[in-house]
Amino acid sequence: MAKYAGPPDRFAHYARAIENTPGVELKGATMPYTSRNGHMFSFLDPSGSMALRLPPDARQDFIGLYQATLAEQHGHTMQEYLIVPASLLEQTDELAAWLARSHDWIATLKHKPTTRQRKGA
């Protein structure tokens, strides 16, 4: 099984914040992420940058507090995701509160069925 190839310290902080957030489970091997009801709400990219999906009101709070920017992946801006500053990623207790806020908001969204490829298909 492939393993996360990004900065180990960033992965350790991300994993610790997830462990400190009740009900949130770390998923993914090469690109760690969290999801609920089929909706991803955080991830750690290969460069060690963490993105967090937040509702509109929380996004504005987060931007104001941390001067965060919208996440970009593969040349596309992810409108609901913000880059978590490295300083916050290291403050796992404070980050866990934001993860919990995201996790709770995601629970209000309609369940999104997975589109996993069937074996033998």
N, CA and C atoms as a LAMMPS dump frame, in Angstrom:
ITEM: TIMESTEP
0
ITEM: NUMBER OF ATOMS
363
ITEM: BOX BOUNDS ff ff ff
-5.0000000000000000e+02 5.0000000000000000e+02
-5.0000000000000000e+02 5.0000000000000000e+02
-5.0000000000000000e+02 5.0000000000000000e+02
ITEM: ATOMS id mol type element x y z
1 1 1 N 0.844 -1.181 0
2 1 2 C 0 0 0
3 1 3 C 0.89 1.247 0
4 2 1 N 0.534 2.214 -0.815
5 2 2 C 1.29 3.463 -0.894
6 2 3 C 1.098 4.253 0.387
7 3 1 N 2.06 5.095 0.67
8 3 2 C 2.043 5.891 1.888
9 3 3 C 2.199 7.368 1.544
10 4 1 N 1.729 8.241 2.425
11 4 2 C 1.838 9.68 2.224
12 4 3 C 3.307 10.053 2.063
13 5 1 N 3.608 10.74 0.975
14 5 2 C 5.001 11.076 0.657
15 5 3 C 5.354 12.517 1.009
16 6 1 N 4.431 13.238 1.602
17 6 2 C 4.683 14.635 1.963
18 6 3 C 5.464 14.755 3.258
19 7 1 N 5.605 15.965 3.757
20 7 2 C 6.369 16.21 4.985
21 7 3 C 5.774 15.451 6.186
22 8 1 N 6.573 14.598 6.832
23 8 2 C 6.058 13.789 7.94
24 8 3 C 5.552 14.617 9.12
25 9 1 N 6.184 15.775 9.381
26 9 2 C 5.724 16.599 10.501
27 9 3 C 4.332 17.158 10.232
28 10 1 N 4.048 17.533 8.995
29 10 2 C 2.722 18.051 8.642
30 10 3 C 1.67 16.95 8.796
31 11 1 N 2.03 15.748 8.343
32 11 2 C 1.108 14.619 8.493
33 11 3 C 0.843 14.345 9.976
34 12 1 N 1.878 14.392 10.8
35 12 2 C 1.725 14.125 12.235
36 12 3 C 0.779 15.139 12.879
37 13 1 N 0.911 16.413 12.527
38 13 2 C 0.024 17.444 13.08
39 13 3 C -1.415 17.227 12.608
40 14 1 N -1.578 16.931 11.325
41 14 2 C -2.91 16.696 10.755
42 14 3 C -3.565 15.506 11.45
43 15 1 N -2.833 14.411 11.572
44 15 2 C -3.365 13.206 12.209
45 15 3 C -3.722 13.475 13.67
46 16 1 N -2.902 14.236 14.381
47 16 2 C -3.167 14.545 15.78
48 16 3 C -4.442 15.383 15.92
49 17 1 N -4.63 16.355 15.057
50 17 2 C -5.842 17.182 15.098
51 17 3 C -7.079 16.316 14.857
52 18 1 N -6.985 15.39 13.931
53 18 2 C -8.11 14.493 13.646
54 18 3 C -8.391 13.594 14.845
55 19 1 N -7.348 13.076 15.456
56 19 2 C -7.521 12.24 16.651
57 19 3 C -8.207 13.01 17.776
58 20 1 N -7.991 14.317 17.843
59 20 2 C -8.574 15.153 18.89
60 20 3 C -9.976 15.652 18.552
61 21 1 N -10.519 15.209 17.423
62 21 2 C -11.847 15.646 16.991
63 21 3 C -12.795 14.456 17.009
64 22 1 N -13.692 14.386 17.991
65 22 2 C -14.607 13.239 18.091
66 22 3 C -15.42 13.028 16.816
67 23 1 N -15.512 11.767 16.407
68 23 2 C -16.311 11.403 15.247
69 23 3 C -15.626 11.559 13.908
70 24 1 N -14.408 12.098 13.897
71 24 2 C -13.699 12.316 12.634
72 24 3 C -12.648 11.222 12.472
73 25 1 N -12.606 10.657 11.268
74 25 2 C -11.697 9.557 10.965
75 25 3 C -10.77 9.934 9.817
76 26 1 N -9.497 9.611 9.972
77 26 2 C -8.5 9.837 8.922
78 26 3 C -8.654 8.766 7.859
79 27 1 N -8.719 9.18 6.596
80 27 2 C -8.857 8.262 5.468
81 27 3 C -7.755 8.56 4.466
82 28 1 N -7.609 7.694 3.49
83 28 2 C -6.635 7.903 2.423
84 28 3 C -5.237 7.503 2.842
85 29 1 N -4.454 7.08 1.89
86 29 2 C -3.073 6.678 2.167
87 29 3 C -2.095 7.673 1.551
88 30 1 N -2.182 7.872 0.256
89 30 2 C -1.249 8.789 -0.398
90 30 3 C -1.664 10.242 -0.253
91 31 1 N -2.961 10.491 -0.12
92 31 2 C -3.464 11.841 0.121
93 31 3 C -4.483 11.757 1.255
94 32 1 N -4.036 11.972 2.495
95 32 2 C -4.928 11.853 3.642
96 32 3 C -6.082 12.861 3.565
97 33 1 N -7.27 12.417 4.011
98 33 2 C -8.434 13.29 3.973
99 33 3 C -9.44 12.849 5.026
100 34 1 N -10.47 13.68 5.232
101 34 2 C -11.606 13.343 6.071
102 34 3 C -12.866 13.529 5.239
103 35 1 N -13.882 12.731 5.561
104 35 2 C -15.162 12.883 4.867
105 35 3 C -16.291 12.421 5.775
106 36 1 N -17.482 12.877 5.415
107 36 2 C -18.693 12.48 6.136
108 36 3 C -19.832 12.462 5.14
109 37 1 N -20.608 11.398 5.158
110 37 2 C -21.752 11.257 4.247
111 37 3 C -21.355 11.445 2.784
112 38 1 N -20.147 11.037 2.432
113 38 2 C -19.691 11.135 1.055
114 38 3 C -19.101 12.476 0.665
115 39 1 N -19.006 13.425 1.612
116 39 2 C -18.464 14.751 1.344
117 39 3 C -17.102 14.906 2.026
118 40 1 N -16.075 15.153 1.25
119 40 2 C -14.765 15.418 1.821
120 40 3 C -14.795 16.797 2.47
121 41 1 N -14.144 16.93 3.655
122 41 2 C -14.124 18.244 4.287
123 41 3 C -12.742 18.694 4.734
124 42 1 N -11.742 17.871 4.552
125 42 2 C -10.356 18.321 4.745
126 42 3 C -9.436 17.363 4.013
127 43 1 N -8.252 17.867 3.673
128 43 2 C -7.243 16.993 3.091
129 43 3 C -5.87 17.607 3.284
130 44 1 N -4.873 16.761 3.155
131 44 2 C -3.478 17.17 3.242
132 44 3 C -2.84 16.799 1.908
133 45 1 N -2.413 17.819 1.157
134 45 2 C -1.867 17.529 -0.174
135 45 3 C -0.401 17.085 -0.084
136 46 1 N 0.179 16.624 -1.173
137 46 2 C 1.548 16.114 -1.152
138 46 3 C 2.61 17.131 -0.726
139 47 1 N 2.305 18.421 -0.84
140 47 2 C 3.279 19.433 -0.42
141 47 3 C 3.217 19.683 1.094
142 48 1 N 2.202 19.109 1.757
143 48 2 C 2.035 19.312 3.189
144 48 3 C 1.065 20.419 3.525
145 49 1 N 0.355 20.915 2.534
146 49 2 C -0.623 21.981 2.736
147 49 3 C -1.975 21.362 3.076
148 50 1 N -2.565 21.814 4.172
149 50 2 C -3.877 21.317 4.576
150 50 3 C -4.962 22.264 4.095
151 51 1 N -6.043 21.68 3.576
152 51 2 C -7.212 22.455 3.164
153 51 3 C -8.394 22.015 4.012
154 52 1 N -9.227 22.972 4.387
155 52 2 C -10.38 22.721 5.237
156 52 3 C -11.619 23.332 4.594
157 53 1 N -12.682 22.538 4.5
158 53 2 C -13.947 22.989 3.908
159 53 3 C -14.839 23.54 5.014
160 54 1 N -15.27 24.765 4.832
161 54 2 C -16.08 25.43 5.842
162 54 3 C -17.317 26.075 5.23
163 55 1 N -18.389 26.251 6.034
164 55 2 C -19.569 26.97 5.539
165 55 3 C -19.227 28.441 5.347
166 56 1 N -20.027 29.171 4.566
167 56 2 C -19.701 30.566 4.237
168 56 3 C -19.397 31.47 5.44
169 57 1 N -20.212 31.427 6.49
170 57 2 C -19.971 32.304 7.635
171 57 3 C -18.662 31.958 8.337
172 58 1 N -18.374 30.687 8.464
173 58 2 C -17.13 30.253 9.103
174 58 3 C -15.921 30.585 8.227
175 59 1 N -16.097 30.525 6.907
176 59 2 C -15.002 30.876 6.002
177 59 3 C -14.549 32.305 6.235
178 60 1 N -15.504 33.203 6.373
179 60 2 C -15.151 34.605 6.597
180 60 3 C -14.438 34.784 7.937
181 61 1 N -14.914 34.104 8.972
182 61 2 C -14.247 34.148 10.281
183 61 3 C -12.815 33.637 10.175
184 62 1 N -12.654 32.518 9.492
185 62 2 C -11.348 31.873 9.354
186 62 3 C -10.373 32.767 8.589
187 63 1 N -10.852 33.354 7.511
188 63 2 C -10.013 34.266 6.718
189 63 3 C -9.587 35.452 7.572
190 64 1 N -10.513 36.007 8.338
191 64 2 C -10.204 37.148 9.189
192 64 3 C -9.201 36.816 10.286
193 65 1 N -9.338 35.656 10.88
194 65 2 C -8.446 35.259 11.973
195 65 3 C -7.049 34.857 11.505
196 66 1 N -6.98 34.156 10.36
197 66 2 C -5.718 33.541 9.949
198 66 3 C -5.175 34.045 8.612
199 67 1 N -5.829 35.037 8.009
200 67 2 C -5.434 35.542 6.695
201 67 3 C -5.292 34.381 5.7
202 68 1 N -6.222 33.456 5.783
203 68 2 C -6.213 32.267 4.934
204 68 3 C -6.642 32.616 3.512
205 69 1 N -6.268 31.752 2.588
206 69 2 C -6.642 31.914 1.187
207 69 3 C -7.397 30.677 0.719
208 70 1 N -8.113 30.828 -0.382
209 70 2 C -8.818 29.689 -0.963
210 70 3 C -7.811 28.665 -1.477
211 71 1 N -8.182 27.404 -1.347
212 71 2 C -7.317 26.317 -1.815
213 71 3 C -7.403 26.197 -3.33
214 72 1 N -6.297 25.797 -3.915
215 72 2 C -6.252 25.505 -5.353
216 72 3 C -5.673 24.116 -5.536
217 73 1 N -6.277 23.358 -6.415
218 73 2 C -5.785 22.035 -6.753
219 73 3 C -5.878 21.865 -8.265
220 74 1 N -4.799 21.448 -8.859
221 74 2 C -4.752 21.182 -10.3
222 74 3 C -5.238 22.375 -11.125
223 75 1 N -4.868 23.58 -10.681
224 75 2 C -5.21 24.797 -11.415
225 75 3 C -6.617 25.315 -11.201
226 76 1 N -7.374 24.698 -10.304
227 76 2 C -8.749 25.133 -10.042
228 76 3 C -8.888 25.599 -8.598
229 77 1 N -9.592 26.71 -8.418
230 77 2 C -9.866 27.225 -7.081
231 77 3 C -11.022 26.439 -6.485
232 78 1 N -10.82 26.002 -5.257
233 78 2 C -11.848 25.244 -4.53
234 78 3 C -12.574 26.234 -3.618
235 79 1 N -13.734 26.685 -4.031
236 79 2 C -14.441 27.798 -3.396
237 79 3 C -14.78 27.591 -1.921
238 80 1 N -14.999 26.388 -1.481
239 80 2 C -15.386 26.15 -0.087
240 80 3 C -14.213 25.743 0.801
241 81 1 N -13.031 25.586 0.22
242 81 2 C -11.87 25.123 0.971
243 81 3 C -10.864 26.254 1.176
244 82 1 N -10.336 26.317 2.396
245 82 2 C -9.313 27.304 2.728
246 82 3 C -8.026 26.598 3.118
247 83 1 N -6.904 27.222 2.78
248 83 2 C -5.602 26.685 3.184
249 83 3 C -5.394 27.004 4.661
250 84 1 N -5.084 25.984 5.425
251 84 2 C -4.81 26.155 6.852
252 84 3 C -3.359 26.606 6.999
253 85 1 N -3.125 27.754 7.615
254 85 2 C -1.748 28.217 7.792
255 85 3 C -0.936 27.205 8.62
256 86 1 N 0.344 27.102 8.303
257 86 2 C 1.219 26.146 8.998
258 86 3 C 1.187 26.356 10.503
259 87 1 N 1.108 27.613 10.941
260 87 2 C 1.093 27.892 12.383
261 87 3 C -0.148 27.286 13.053
262 88 1 N -1.297 27.281 12.377
263 88 2 C -2.507 26.681 12.931
264 88 3 C -2.431 25.163 12.873
265 89 1 N -1.85 24.628 11.82
266 89 2 C -1.705 23.182 11.703
267 89 3 C -0.922 22.626 12.894
268 90 1 N 0.004 23.398 13.408
269 90 2 C 0.806 22.978 14.559
270 90 3 C 0.045 23.108 15.877
271 91 1 N -1.033 23.895 15.891
272 91 2 C -1.846 24.075 17.099
273 91 3 C -3.047 23.132 17.004
274 92 1 N -2.772 21.857 17.244
275 92 2 C -3.77 20.823 16.951
276 92 3 C -5.065 20.973 17.738
277 93 1 N -5.02 21.497 18.964
278 93 2 C -6.263 21.676 19.726
279 93 3 C -7.137 22.75 19.09
280 94 1 N -6.533 23.858 18.686
281 94 2 C -7.284 24.935 18.031
282 94 3 C -7.814 24.463 16.679
283 95 1 N -6.997 23.731 15.952
284 95 2 C -7.412 23.204 14.653
285 95 3 C -8.549 22.199 14.812
286 96 1 N -8.505 21.394 15.872
287 96 2 C -9.563 20.406 16.108
288 96 3 C -10.929 21.083 16.231
289 97 1 N -10.969 22.267 16.814
290 97 2 C -12.24 22.996 16.927
291 97 3 C -12.785 23.361 15.543
292 98 1 N -11.906 23.755 14.632
293 98 2 C -12.335 24.081 13.265
294 98 3 C -12.75 22.815 12.519
295 99 1 N -12.033 21.714 12.739
296 99 2 C -12.421 20.444 12.121
297 99 3 C -13.816 20.03 12.596
298 100 1 N -14.07 20.193 13.884
299 100 2 C -15.383 19.844 14.43
300 100 3 C -16.476 20.713 13.799
301 101 1 N -16.187 21.982 13.626
302 101 2 C -17.165 22.894 13.005
303 101 3 C -17.462 22.456 11.57
304 102 1 N -16.427 22.086 10.845
305 102 2 C -16.587 21.604 9.479
306 102 3 C -17.369 20.291 9.462
307 103 1 N -17.006 19.371 10.335
308 103 2 C -17.654 18.063 10.438
309 103 3 C -19.152 18.231 10.717
310 104 1 N -19.498 19.123 11.628
311 104 2 C -20.906 19.364 11.957
312 104 3 C -21.663 19.95 10.769
313 105 1 N -21.038 20.882 10.05
314 105 2 C -21.698 21.485 8.891
315 105 3 C -21.912 20.455 7.786
316 106 1 N -20.909 19.638 7.533
317 106 2 C -21.016 18.623 6.482
318 106 3 C -22.185 17.681 6.765
319 107 1 N -22.457 17.426 8.038
320 107 2 C -23.571 16.542 8.412
321 107 3 C -24.917 17.091 7.949
322 108 1 N -25.012 18.409 7.724
323 108 2 C -26.276 19.006 7.291
324 108 3 C -26.498 18.867 5.789
325 109 1 N -25.456 18.489 5.05
326 109 2 C -25.577 18.343 3.599
327 109 3 C -26.203 16.998 3.256
328 110 1 N -26.879 16.956 2.137
329 110 2 C -27.504 15.728 1.667
330 110 3 C -26.435 14.664 1.445
331 111 1 N -26.729 13.432 1.857
332 111 2 C -25.796 12.323 1.684
333 111 3 C -25.408 12.191 0.209
334 112 1 N -24.125 12.024 -0.037
335 112 2 C -23.613 11.901 -1.398
336 112 3 C -23.122 10.463 -1.586
337 113 1 N -23.79 9.684 -2.436
338 113 2 C -23.362 8.297 -2.615
339 113 3 C -21.982 8.215 -3.259
340 114 1 N -21.228 7.231 -2.843
341 114 2 C -19.905 7.042 -3.434
342 114 3 C -20.049 6.429 -4.815
343 115 1 N -19.05 6.625 -5.638
344 115 2 C -19.059 6.085 -6.999
345 115 3 C -17.864 5.154 -7.172
346 116 1 N -17.733 4.237 -6.241
347 116 2 C -16.623 3.289 -6.298
348 116 3 C -16.772 2.329 -7.457
349 117 1 N -15.664 2.041 -8.098
350 117 2 C -15.643 1.087 -9.19
351 117 3 C -15.851 -0.316 -8.629
352 118 1 N -16.754 -1.059 -9.198
353 118 2 C -16.972 -2.436 -8.76
354 118 3 C -15.853 -3.328 -9.249
355 119 1 N -15.509 -4.292 -8.402
356 119 2 C -14.487 -5.273 -8.809
357 119 3 C -15.025 -6.092 -9.975
358 120 1 N -14.172 -6.302 -10.965
359 120 2 C -14.554 -7.104 -12.118
360 120 3 C -15.359 -6.336 -13.148
361 121 1 N -15.589 -5.073 -12.935
362 121 2 C -16.396 -4.282 -13.886
363 121 3 C -15.521 -3.737 -14.986
